[in-house]
Amino acid sequence: MDNVSPTPFVPLGAVHLVTLALLAALALGLVGLVRARPRLEPGVRWGLFASILALVLVELWRAALEGWLRLTTFLPLELCDAAMVLALVTLLRPRPAPAELLYFWAGAGSTLAMLTPDLRWSFPRYEFVVFFGLHGLVLAAALVLVYGTGLRPRRGAPLRAFLITAGLALVASLVNFSLGTNFMYLRHKPPVPTPLDWLGPWPVYIATSALVALVVFQLLALPFRAEWRAARAAARWTH
């Protein structure tokens, strides 16, 4: 792919929009397949696991070749990297708690990353393929686990996910202070335009990002609120 003359990436251009549409179709198709044929669910999970792991290994191999493989490369302290690790773990052993956290991390972080990617080159460059492949498959894994296998978020999930995310940010800030890194952009904004530019200067954008995350988590929980209300009403009746 690197032998092909590179084409500059155009945000929300034709290639970008087609890629988003294809990834959405893949995720919805896998959810529909698992719901229609539950016996295929293990195969779908293992297929997603193998695909995500393969892309992660390709990324690490590329990092080693290009000389930017560092200890910090292995630290999953970016939200999307943490979601990738969580996706691999949860695909291997599906459980409600990690599945609901993956749903919020992928639904917020991976989706935003794909809508506003920091990419220089477009398809078929390696960077483009790996970036959208990883983020798209992680989002697909979250949707399959929640809507396909039925590991739906439980009542209070948005707040739990927010608190865990805040804990991850705290760990990232400590690592940033110790190693001079910039995980989760807590020390400064990236050098390229991102949605963080809309949220104020440092450190204001950190607080406003947290508020936006809480709102997005609440929005992602909307499909489940009727179930939570019904479960709470049923619990009242039993008492």
Contacts in CASP RR format, 6 or more apart in sequence:
PFRMAT RR
TARGET T0000
AUTHOR 0000-0000-0000
METHOD contacts of the structure
MODEL  1
MDNVSPTPFVPLGAVHLVTLALLAALALGLVGLVRARPRLEPGVRWGLFA
SILALVLVELWRAALEGWLRLTTFLPLELCDAAMVLALVTLLRPRPAPAE
LLYFWAGAGSTLAMLTPDLRWSFPRYEFVVFFGLHGLVLAAALVLVYGTG
LRPRRGAPLRAFLITAGLALVASLVNFSLGTNFMYLRHKPPVPTPLDWLG
PWPVYIATSALVALVVFQLLALPFRAEWRAARAAARWTH
1 124 0 8 1.000
1 125 0 8 1.000
1 126 0 8 1.000
1 129 0 8 1.000
2 125 0 8 1.000
2 126 0 8 1.000
4 124 0 8 1.000
4 125 0 8 1.000
6 120 0 8 1.000
6 121 0 8 1.000
6 122 0 8 1.000
6 125 0 8 1.000
7 15 0 8 1.000
7 121 0 8 1.000
7 122 0 8 1.000
7 123 0 8 1.000
7 125 0 8 1.000
8 120 0 8 1.000
8 121 0 8 1.000
8 122 0 8 1.000
9 15 0 8 1.000
9 16 0 8 1.000
9 117 0 8 1.000
9 119 0 8 1.000
9 120 0 8 1.000
9 121 0 8 1.000
9 122 0 8 1.000
9 128 0 8 1.000
10 16 0 8 1.000
10 122 0 8 1.000
11 116 0 8 1.000
11 117 0 8 1.000
15 122 0 8 1.000
15 123 0 8 1.000
16 117 0 8 1.000
16 122 0 8 1.000
19 123 0 8 1.000
19 132 0 8 1.000
20 114 0 8 1.000
20 115 0 8 1.000
23 114 0 8 1.000
23 132 0 8 1.000
23 133 0 8 1.000
23 136 0 8 1.000
23 139 0 8 1.000
23 140 0 8 1.000
26 136 0 8 1.000
26 140 0 8 1.000
27 136 0 8 1.000
27 139 0 8 1.000
27 140 0 8 1.000
27 143 0 8 1.000
27 144 0 8 1.000
28 143 0 8 1.000
30 44 0 8 1.000
30 48 0 8 1.000
30 140 0 8 1.000
30 143 0 8 1.000
30 144 0 8 1.000
31 143 0 8 1.000
31 144 0 8 1.000
31 147 0 8 1.000
31 148 0 8 1.000
32 148 0 8 1.000
33 40 0 8 1.000
33 44 0 8 1.000
34 40 0 8 1.000
34 41 0 8 1.000
34 44 0 8 1.000
34 144 0 8 1.000
34 148 0 8 1.000
34 149 0 8 1.000
35 147 0 8 1.000
35 148 0 8 1.000
41 148 0 8 1.000
41 149 0 8 1.000
44 144 0 8 1.000
45 91 0 8 1.000
45 92 0 8 1.000
45 94 0 8 1.000
45 141 0 8 1.000
45 144 0 8 1.000
45 145 0 8 1.000
45 149 0 8 1.000
46 91 0 8 1.000
48 87 0 8 1.000
48 91 0 8 1.000
48 137 0 8 1.000
48 140 0 8 1.000
48 141 0 8 1.000
48 144 0 8 1.000
49 88 0 8 1.000
49 91 0 8 1.000
49 92 0 8 1.000
49 141 0 8 1.000
51 137 0 8 1.000
52 84 0 8 1.000
52 87 0 8 1.000
52 88 0 8 1.000
52 91 0 8 1.000
52 134 0 8 1.000
52 137 0 8 1.000
52 138 0 8 1.000
52 141 0 8 1.000
53 88 0 8 1.000
55 130 0 8 1.000
55 133 0 8 1.000
55 134 0 8 1.000
55 137 0 8 1.000
56 84 0 8 1.000
56 88 0 8 1.000
56 134 0 8 1.000
58 130 0 8 1.000
59 130 0 8 1.000
59 134 0 8 1.000
60 69 0 8 1.000
60 73 0 8 1.000
62 126 0 8 1.000
62 130 0 8 1.000
63 69 0 8 1.000
63 73 0 8 1.000
72 175 0 8 1.000
72 179 0 8 1.000
72 181 0 8 1.000
75 81 0 8 1.000
75 175 0 8 1.000
75 183 0 8 1.000
76 82 0 8 1.000
76 84 0 8 1.000
76 85 0 8 1.000
77 168 0 8 1.000
77 171 0 8 1.000
77 172 0 8 1.000
77 175 0 8 1.000
77 181 0 8 1.000
77 183 0 8 1.000
77 184 0 8 1.000
78 172 0 8 1.000
78 183 0 8 1.000
78 184 0 8 1.000
79 105 0 8 1.000
79 108 0 8 1.000
79 109 0 8 1.000
79 165 0 8 1.000
79 168 0 8 1.000
79 184 0 8 1.000
80 105 0 8 1.000
80 109 0 8 1.000
80 110 0 8 1.000
80 113 0 8 1.000
80 134 0 8 1.000
80 135 0 8 1.000
80 138 0 8 1.000
82 105 0 8 1.000
82 168 0 8 1.000
83 102 0 8 1.000
83 105 0 8 1.000
83 106 0 8 1.000
83 109 0 8 1.000
83 110 0 8 1.000
83 138 0 8 1.000
83 142 0 8 1.000
84 134 0 8 1.000
84 138 0 8 1.000
86 98 0 8 1.000
86 101 0 8 1.000
86 102 0 8 1.000
86 105 0 8 1.000
87 102 0 8 1.000
87 106 0 8 1.000
87 137 0 8 1.000
87 138 0 8 1.000
87 141 0 8 1.000
87 142 0 8 1.000
89 98 0 8 1.000
90 98 0 8 1.000
90 99 0 8 1.000
90 102 0 8 1.000
90 141 0 8 1.000
90 145 0 8 1.000
91 141 0 8 1.000
91 145 0 8 1.000
94 145 0 8 1.000
94 149 0 8 1.000
94 151 0 8 1.000
95 151 0 8 1.000
96 151 0 8 1.000
96 152 0 8 1.000
96 154 0 8 1.000
99 142 0 8 1.000
99 145 0 8 1.000
99 146 0 8 1.000
99 149 0 8 1.000
99 151 0 8 1.000
99 153 0 8 1.000
100 146 0 8 1.000
100 151 0 8 1.000
100 152 0 8 1.000
100 153 0 8 1.000
100 154 0 8 1.000
100 157 0 8 1.000
100 160 0 8 1.000
100 161 0 8 1.000
101 160 0 8 1.000
101 161 0 8 1.000
101 164 0 8 1.000
102 138 0 8 1.000
102 141 0 8 1.000
102 142 0 8 1.000
102 145 0 8 1.000
103 142 0 8 1.000
103 143 0 8 1.000
103 145 0 8 1.000
103 146 0 8 1.000
103 153 0 8 1.000
103 157 0 8 1.000
103 220 0 8 1.000
104 153 0 8 1.000
104 157 0 8 1.000
104 158 0 8 1.000
104 161 0 8 1.000
104 165 0 8 1.000
104 217 0 8 1.000
104 220 0 8 1.000
105 142 0 8 1.000
105 161 0 8 1.000
105 165 0 8 1.000
106 138 0 8 1.000
106 139 0 8 1.000
106 141 0 8 1.000
106 142 0 8 1.000
106 143 0 8 1.000
107 139 0 8 1.000
107 142 0 8 1.000
107 216 0 8 1.000
107 220 0 8 1.000
108 213 0 8 1.000
108 216 0 8 1.000
108 217 0 8 1.000
108 220 0 8 1.000
110 135 0 8 1.000
110 136 0 8 1.000
110 138 0 8 1.000
110 139 0 8 1.000
110 142 0 8 1.000
111 139 0 8 1.000
112 195 0 8 1.000
113 131 0 8 1.000
113 135 0 8 1.000
114 132 0 8 1.000
114 135 0 8 1.000
114 136 0 8 1.000
114 139 0 8 1.000
116 194 0 8 1.000
116 195 0 8 1.000
117 131 0 8 1.000
117 132 0 8 1.000
118 190 0 8 1.000
118 192 0 8 1.000
118 194 0 8 1.000
119 127 0 8 1.000
119 128 0 8 1.000
119 131 0 8 1.000
120 127 0 8 1.000
121 127 0 8 1.000
121 128 0 8 1.000
122 128 0 8 1.000
123 129 0 8 1.000
145 151 0 8 1.000
146 152 0 8 1.000
146 153 0 8 1.000
152 224 0 8 1.000
152 227 0 8 1.000
153 221 0 8 1.000
153 224 0 8 1.000
154 228 0 8 1.000
155 228 0 8 1.000
155 231 0 8 1.000
155 232 0 8 1.000
156 221 0 8 1.000
156 228 0 8 1.000
157 221 0 8 1.000
157 224 0 8 1.000
158 214 0 8 1.000
158 217 0 8 1.000
158 218 0 8 1.000
158 220 0 8 1.000
158 221 0 8 1.000
159 217 0 8 1.000
161 217 0 8 1.000
162 210 0 8 1.000
162 213 0 8 1.000
162 214 0 8 1.000
162 217 0 8 1.000
165 213 0 8 1.000
166 210 0 8 1.000
168 184 0 8 1.000
169 184 0 8 1.000
169 186 0 8 1.000
169 210 0 8 1.000
172 183 0 8 1.000
172 184 0 8 1.000
172 186 0 8 1.000
173 184 0 8 1.000
173 186 0 8 1.000
175 181 0 8 1.000
175 183 0 8 1.000
176 182 0 8 1.000
176 183 0 8 1.000
176 186 0 8 1.000
176 187 0 8 1.000
180 187 0 8 1.000
181 187 0 8 1.000
182 188 0 8 1.000
185 194 0 8 1.000
185 196 0 8 1.000
186 206 0 8 1.000
187 202 0 8 1.000
188 202 0 8 1.000
189 196 0 8 1.000
189 197 0 8 1.000
189 202 0 8 1.000
189 205 0 8 1.000
190 196 0 8 1.000
196 205 0 8 1.000
196 209 0 8 1.000
199 205 0 8 1.000
199 208 0 8 1.000
199 209 0 8 1.000
199 212 0 8 1.000
200 208 0 8 1.000
END
